[in-house]
Amino acid sequence: MRKFILIAIAVVSFQFSLMAQHAPQFTNFMFNKLVYNPAYAGSHDMMTMSAIYRNQWSGITGAPITANANLHTPFFNQRCGAGLSIVSDQIGMMQNTYINLSYAYRIKVSENTTLSMGLMGRMEHAMVDWDQAQALRLGDALIGVGQEKQWQANFGAGMYLSSDRFYVGLSAPQILRNSLYSDVNILEDIRNYYVMGGLVFDINHNIKLKPAILMTYNPSAPMEMDFNANFIFMDVFWVGGSYRLGDSFDGIVAYQITRQLRAGMAIDFTLTELNNYTNGSFEFMLQYSLDYTKSGVRNLRYF
């Protein structure tokens, strides 16, 4: 029975790895929208840099470890935006890297609302280290030797409507059907489509509530949905939680160290049978906005 469970976990992990190449999973998605939607580039008033580290299913050998570093900035008097996002995804003997260059054109539709349309150029690199494979029997013809590497190019597009009180976005980061693992037929279609949204409103003078949602649709896989709600106390301390449909409950805290620097972390509590083998998932986030004014950042960005 134990052997059967471990095999099942391996299969689930493998299926997840196929999805993760094209859909990096972050509990702090509300702080990391550039990786999903190129139209988000330049949505802040100044250059913003972010970094997220995620340890998925801690305690399980070969479980996903994902890191993302990105920056984006407006230019041409806030009419355009540009961004760079680099994702590293380590899953067992597979190492995947994605480099995204984003451009967004921004249109003011009202005094406080902007519609942004974005394009993304994407390079994907995969490496499989067969020397790490542990065969159940010697001479398995399906197991290669040494390292195999491959590059693929793709592109994506998105739209993003936002103000200082709400946002809604629609995006497709991979429009081409090519895949780094196109020879593996677990997923017939690797293209994912994202719908995101959020808003912030005042509970009282010192407390705000900021709900958010991220929906992921793939024609070959069940729909994924993340529901999040954060309370913001005095524009400094963030505390809240998320529910990932059928997968986990997540706790989130963040602290606005200065008006430019924000740090946060998240802990996922697994709801599936994997809970018997893992302590959960852990995520750490840093975000820094460059100060272009002598008086500091004028408006704290909730999105």
C-alpha positions in Angstrom: 0.0 0.0 0.0 2.8 2.4 0.9 4.5 1.7 -2.5 1.2 2.5 -4.3 0.9 5.8 -2.4 4.5 6.8 -3.3 3.9 6.0 -6.9 0.7 8.0 -6.9 2.6 11.0 -5.4 5.2 10.6 -8.1 2.5 10.7 -10.8 0.9 13.7 -9.3 4.2 15.5 -9.0 5.0 14.7 -12.7 1.7 16.0 -13.9 2.2 19.1 -11.8 5.6 19.6 -13.3 4.1 19.7 -16.8 1.6 22.4 -15.7 4.3 24.3 -13.8 6.4 24.9 -16.9 3.6 27.1 -18.2 1.7 28.1 -15.0 4.1 28.9 -12.1 2.1 28.6 -8.9 2.5 31.5 -6.4 0.4 32.1 -3.3 1.5 35.7 -3.4 0.0 36.0 -6.9 -1.5 39.4 -6.0 2.1 40.8 -5.6 3.4 39.0 -8.7 1.0 39.7 -11.6 3.7 40.4 -14.2 4.5 36.7 -14.5 0.9 36.1 -15.6 0.0 39.2 -17.6 2.4 41.4 -19.7 -0.1 44.3 -19.6 0.7 44.8 -15.9 4.1 46.3 -16.9 4.4 49.9 -15.9 1.3 49.9 -13.7 3.2 51.5 -10.8 4.2 55.1 -10.8 7.9 54.1 -10.8 10.2 51.2 -11.4 9.3 48.3 -9.1 11.4 45.2 -8.5 10.1 42.0 -6.9 11.5 38.6 -5.9 9.6 35.5 -4.7 11.0 32.1 -3.5 8.6 29.2 -3.2 9.3 25.8 -1.6 6.4 23.5 -2.7 5.5 20.4 -0.6 8.4 20.8 1.9 9.8 17.4 3.0 9.1 15.5 -0.3 12.2 14.7 -2.2 12.2 16.3 -5.7 9.2 18.5 -5.0 9.0 21.9 -6.9 11.2 24.8 -5.9 10.4 28.0 -7.8 12.0 31.4 -7.8 10.9 34.5 -9.7 12.7 37.8 -10.1 11.1 40.6 -12.0 11.1 44.4 -12.6 8.9 46.7 -14.5 8.7 50.4 -15.1 6.6 53.1 -16.9 8.1 55.4 -19.5 6.9 58.0 -22.0 5.0 59.9 -19.3 3.2 56.7 -18.0 1.9 55.9 -21.5 4.0 52.8 -21.9 5.5 50.1 -19.7 8.3 47.6 -19.9 9.0 44.5 -17.8 11.4 41.6 -17.4 10.5 38.4 -15.5 12.8 35.4 -14.9 11.4 32.2 -13.5 13.4 29.2 -12.3 11.5 26.0 -11.7 13.3 22.9 -10.2 11.2 19.7 -10.1 13.1 16.5 -9.4 15.5 16.0 -12.2 14.0 18.7 -14.3 15.2 22.3 -14.3 13.1 24.9 -16.2 13.8 28.5 -16.8 11.6 31.1 -18.5 12.6 34.6 -19.5 9.8 37.0 -20.3 10.1 40.5 -21.9 6.9 42.5 -21.6 5.7 45.7 -23.3 2.4 47.5 -22.4 0.6 50.4 -24.0 -1.4 52.4 -21.4 -4.6 54.4 -22.2 -6.2 56.7 -19.7 -10.0 56.0 -19.8 -10.8 58.3 -16.9 -9.0 60.4 -14.4 -8.2 57.4 -12.1 -8.5 54.4 -14.5 -6.1 53.1 -17.0 -6.5 50.4 -19.7 -3.3 48.6 -20.6 -2.7 46.2 -23.5 0.5 44.1 -23.4 2.6 41.8 -25.4 5.2 39.3 -24.1 8.2 37.6 -25.8 9.1 34.4 -24.0 12.1 32.1 -24.1 11.8 28.7 -22.4 14.8 26.5 -21.4 14.5 22.9 -20.1 17.1 20.6 -18.8 16.6 17.0 -17.7 19.4 15.4 -15.7 18.9 11.7 -16.3 21.8 10.8 -13.9 19.4 11.7 -11.0 16.8 9.1 -12.2 16.2 6.1 -9.9 15.0 3.3 -12.1 12.8 0.6 -10.7 14.7 -1.9 -12.9 18.1 -1.8 -14.6 18.2 -1.2 -18.3 15.0 0.8 -18.6 15.0 2.0 -22.2 12.9 5.1 -21.3 15.7 6.6 -19.1 18.3 8.5 -20.9 21.9 9.3 -20.1 23.5 12.5 -18.9 21.7 15.9 -19.5 19.3 16.8 -22.2 18.6 20.5 -22.9 16.1 22.3 -25.1 15.1 25.9 -26.0 11.7 27.0 -27.2 10.3 30.5 -28.0 6.8 31.7 -27.4 4.8 34.9 -27.0 1.8 36.0 -25.1 -0.7 38.9 -24.7 -2.9 40.4 -22.1 -5.2 43.3 -21.0 -5.3 45.0 -17.7 -7.8 47.6 -16.4 -6.9 49.3 -13.1 -7.3 52.2 -10.8 -6.1 52.9 -7.3 -9.1 50.9 -6.0 -9.6 47.9 -8.3 -8.0 45.9 -11.1 -9.2 43.2 -13.6 -7.0 41.4 -16.1 -7.2 38.8 -18.9 -4.1 37.1 -20.4 -2.6 34.2 -22.3 1.2 34.0 -21.7 1.7 31.2 -24.2 -0.2 31.6 -27.5 1.8 29.1 -29.5 1.1 25.4 -28.9 4.7 24.3 -28.8 6.0 22.9 -25.6 9.3 22.0 -24.0 7.7 18.6 -23.3 5.6 18.2 -26.5 6.5 14.5 -26.7 4.7 13.8 -23.4 0.9 13.5 -24.0 -0.5 13.9 -20.5 -1.7 17.4 -21.6 -3.0 17.8 -25.1 -2.9 21.6 -24.8 -0.3 23.5 -22.8 -1.8 27.0 -23.3 -3.2 28.6 -20.1 -5.6 31.5 -19.8 -5.8 33.7 -16.8 -8.5 35.9 -15.4 -7.5 38.1 -12.4 -9.3 40.7 -10.4 -9.2 42.5 -7.1 -10.3 45.6 -5.2 -9.7 47.5 -2.0 -12.2 49.3 0.2 -12.1 51.0 3.6 -13.6 49.3 6.6 -12.6 52.3 8.7 -9.9 55.0 8.8 -7.2 52.5 9.7 -8.3 49.2 8.2 -8.8 48.2 4.6 -10.0 44.9 3.0 -8.4 43.8 -0.2 -10.0 40.7 -1.8 -8.5 39.1 -5.0 -9.0 36.2 -7.3 -6.9 34.4 -9.9 -8.6 31.8 -12.3 -6.5 29.6 -14.5 -8.1 27.8 -17.5 -6.5 25.0 -19.5 -8.5 23.0 -22.1 -6.7 19.8 -21.0 -6.9 20.3 -17.2 -9.4 21.2 -14.4 -9.9 24.9 -13.8 -7.7 26.3 -11.0 -9.0 29.1 -8.8 -7.3 31.1 -6.0 -9.4 33.2 -3.7 -7.6 35.7 -1.5 -8.5 38.3 1.1 -6.1 40.5 3.0 -6.7 43.0 5.8 -4.4 46.1 5.7 -3.9 47.8 9.0 -2.7 51.5 8.8 -1.2 50.9 5.3 1.6 49.0 7.0 0.6 45.5 8.1 -1.1 43.0 5.8 -2.6 39.8 7.1 -5.0 37.4 5.3 -5.5 34.1 3.7 -6.2 32.3 0.5 -8.1 29.2 -0.6 -6.8 27.3 -3.6 -9.7 25.2 -5.0 -9.4 21.6 -3.9 -5.7 22.0 -2.9 -4.9 24.2 0.1 -5.7 26.9 2.7 -2.9 29.5 2.8 -1.9 32.1 5.4 -0.3 35.4 4.3 1.4 38.2 6.1 3.3 41.2 4.7 4.9 44.3 6.2 5.4 47.7 4.6 8.9 48.3 6.0 9.2 51.7 4.3 7.0 53.3 1.7 9.3 51.7 -0.9 10.1 48.3 0.6 7.6 45.5 1.3 8.3 42.0 2.6 6.0 39.1 3.1 5.6 35.3 3.5 2.9 32.7 2.9 2.4 29.2 4.3 0.2 26.7 2.4 -1.6 24.0 4.4 -2.3 21.1 2.0 -5.8 19.6 1.9 -5.0 16.5 -0.3 -3.5 13.2 0.7 -0.1 14.8 0.3 -0.7 16.3 3.7 0.5 12.9 5.1 4.0 13.4 3.6 4.6 17.2 3.7 4.8 20.0 6.2 3.2 22.3 3.6 4.5 24.9 1.2 6.5 28.1 2.1 6.9 31.3 0.1 8.9 34.5 0.7 8.5 37.8 -1.1 10.4 41.1 -1.3 9.2 44.1 -3.3 11.1 47.4 -3.8 10.0 50.6 -5.6 12.6 53.1 -6.7 12.1 56.6 -5.4 12.0 59.2 -8.2 10.9 62.0 -5.9 12.6 63.9 -3.1 9.7 63.4 -0.8 9.4 59.7 -1.3 6.7 57.5 -2.8 3.6 59.6 -2.9 0.9 56.9 -3.3 1.2 53.4 -1.7 0.3 50.8 -4.3 -2.2 48.2 -3.2 -2.0 46.4 -6.6 
